[in-house]
């Protein structure tokens, strides 16, 4: 759907694609999705009986900064991630935030997205 939003039509297919099979597959997949949501990696929108109908993937730099502030990111891992950011020319959290205030990074407007 663009802007990092995924429509999850069939949870069973996503569970299977993630390697969870059998009678507990969907339940295990849902447990893992809850962990991702709890840690701010995804945001979800429930529709009817489907708890993960729409999933928003949060930008990695925002997630990592939040986890860093909570003391959940080990320094060696953080240094490795920052080195990878340099290789890929990905903006750091501070540079991305600065670019957003200058209008160089476009963010998704939830009101506009729900109207379409």
KAWOPE-V444934 format. One record per backbone hydrogen bond with DSSP energy under -0.5 kcal/mol. NH is the residue of the N-H (numbers start at 0). CO is the residue of the C=O. Records with the same first field share a line. If there is no record, write none. Layout:
# KAWOPE-V444934
NH=CO / CO
This chain:
# KAWOPE-V444934
4=1
5=54
7=5 / 52
8=6
10=8
12=9
13=9
14=10
15=11
16=12
17=13
18=15
19=14
20=18
24=21
27=23
28=24
29=25
30=26
31=27
32=28
33=29
34=30
35=31
36=32
37=33
38=34
39=36
40=35
41=35
42=55
44=53
46=49
49=46
50=48
52=44 / 49
53=44
54=5
55=42
56=3 / 54
57=40 / 55
61=58
62=58
63=59
64=60
65=61
66=62
67=63
68=64
69=65
70=67
71=66
72=66
73=71
77=73
78=74
79=75
80=76
81=77
82=78
83=79
84=80
85=81
86=82
87=83
88=84
89=84
95=91
96=92
97=93
98=94
99=95
100=96
101=97
102=99
103=98
104=98
109=107
112=108
113=109
114=110
115=111
